[in-house]
Amino acid sequence: MCSAVCSRVITEADDIRDYQHNRSTRSWRLIAYALLFPVAFVFLVFAGFRIWAREWPIVWLLLGVVFIFVLMGFGCLRLGKKMVS
């Protein structure tokens, strides 16, 4: 580097970049585990109640929503893993 100040600034910038990268990776996993999968489970429970009541159009709708949330959850997990490597 041209000076000690430049070296320190570049090191600090690298540390900030690494911190932001790690934070965004954890965020994708948090979205999957804390939001998408629990919401999918709630919709699955509602679908179970509707199966009991034999309300098939609502059951298929709820199962479709569960499928979408599960796909989104695995997508977020995959994105988080892809950001690590």
C-alpha positions in Angstrom: 0.0 0.0 0.0 1.0 3.6 -0.4 0.9 4.3 3.3 -0.2 2.9 6.7 -3.4 4.9 6.5 -4.3 3.4 3.1 -3.6 -0.1 4.4 -5.8 0.4 7.5 -8.7 1.8 5.4 -8.5 -1.1 3.0 -8.4 -3.6 5.9 -11.5 -1.9 7.5 -13.4 -1.9 4.2 -12.6 -5.7 3.8 -13.9 -6.3 7.4 -17.1 -4.4 6.7 -17.7 -6.3 3.5 -17.1 -9.7 5.2 -19.5 -8.7 8.0 -22.2 -7.7 5.6 -21.8 -10.9 3.6 -22.1 -13.0 6.7 -25.1 -11.0 7.9 -27.0 -11.5 4.7 -26.2 -15.2 4.6 -27.6 -15.6 8.1 -30.6 -13.5 7.1 -31.6 -16.0 4.3 -31.4 -18.9 6.7 -33.4 -16.9 9.3 -36.1 -16.2 6.7 -36.4 -19.9 5.9 -36.4 -21.3 9.5 -38.2 -18.5 11.3 -40.8 -17.4 8.7 -41.4 -19.7 5.7 -41.3 -23.1 7.3 -43.5 -22.2 10.3 -46.0 -20.4 8.1 -46.1 -23.5 5.9 -46.8 -25.6 8.9 -49.7 -23.4 10.0 -51.3 -23.7 6.6 -50.7 -27.5 6.7 -52.6 -27.6 10.1 -55.5 -25.6 8.6 -55.5 -28.0 5.6 -55.8 -30.9 8.0 -58.8 -29.4 9.7 -60.4 -28.8 6.3 -59.7 -32.4 5.3 -61.6 -33.4 8.4 -64.5 -31.2 7.3 -64.2 -32.5 3.7 -63.9 -29.1 2.2 -61.8 -30.2 -0.8 -61.4 -27.0 -2.7 -60.0 -25.2 0.3 -57.8 -28.2 1.1 -56.2 -28.1 -2.4 -55.7 -24.3 -2.1 -54.1 -24.6 1.3 -51.8 -27.5 0.2 -50.8 -25.4 -2.8 -49.8 -22.6 -0.5 -47.9 -25.0 1.7 -46.0 -26.3 -1.3 -45.1 -22.7 -2.4 -43.9 -21.8 1.1 -41.8 -25.0 1.4 -40.2 -24.3 -2.0 -39.5 -20.7 -1.0 -37.9 -22.0 2.2 -35.6 -24.4 0.5 -34.8 -21.7 -2.0 -33.7 -19.4 0.8 -31.6 -22.1 2.4 -30.0 -22.8 -0.9 -29.3 -19.1 -1.5 -27.7 -18.9 1.9 -25.5 -21.9 1.3 -24.6 -20.6 -2.2 -23.5 -17.2 -0.6 -21.2 -19.1 1.8 -19.2 -20.9 -0.9 
